[in-house]
Amino acid sequence: MIQAVIFDLDGLLVETETICYQILKEILARFGRPFALEEYTRSFSGKPETVNAAHLVEAYKLPFPAEEALERILRREEELHAEGVPLKAGAGELLSYLRQRGYGTAVASSSTRDRALNLLDRHGVTEYFHQFVFAGEVEQGKPAPDVFLKACEKLGRAPGDCLVLEDSGAGIQAAHAAGIPVICVPDLKTPERRFLDMTAAVCPSLWEVIPFLEERSGRGYYRPCKEYDE
């Protein structure tokens, strides 16, 4: 029986992926380099800013080091975050439901602690979570299972008694490797079929997680919301 729910952050709980794409596109535009959304989703989506900064400099031969690219990304990100970053559809309702039903909750993200808590604080939802796992607390990031196993440990729950909510293929793979049921809520792109086959369900928004949990708890009927071609 599911006793706790573990959330990814970027692209799952908070609408940050479109902002990340915008920032990288702006940087490259200054050097006359096009940057398609398809390239972002293929090579940059769901990865830490440090990784993206280094990859951007190397892949596009930018005339400054990765450290400067990271500084530019973080500075522009802070400006855009200050203007407002919305929660994903259904996030507030799901968090209220989980609190009312007594589920344990955690955020497990490759983001830094300060950045993640700043995002959550801006929306007043930090208090909805019992535990947090951020970059630097585990040896290996996603798709390794470390971040989710650490979250289970902090929550005091077995992996089989938790549920992970993810938008990326790497996150799905990490949850699957940890032995935790996972629901995919796609963001800018739907992960490949091989990842979707690892999920308990694929839902168009966080709204649909509520009936899933109701059915699993025996309180209601749930119709699976698979959103990809069989």
Order of alpha helices (4+ residues) and beta strands (2+ residues): beta-alpha-alpha-alpha-alpha-alpha-beta-alpha-beta-alpha-beta-alpha-beta-alpha-beta-alpha
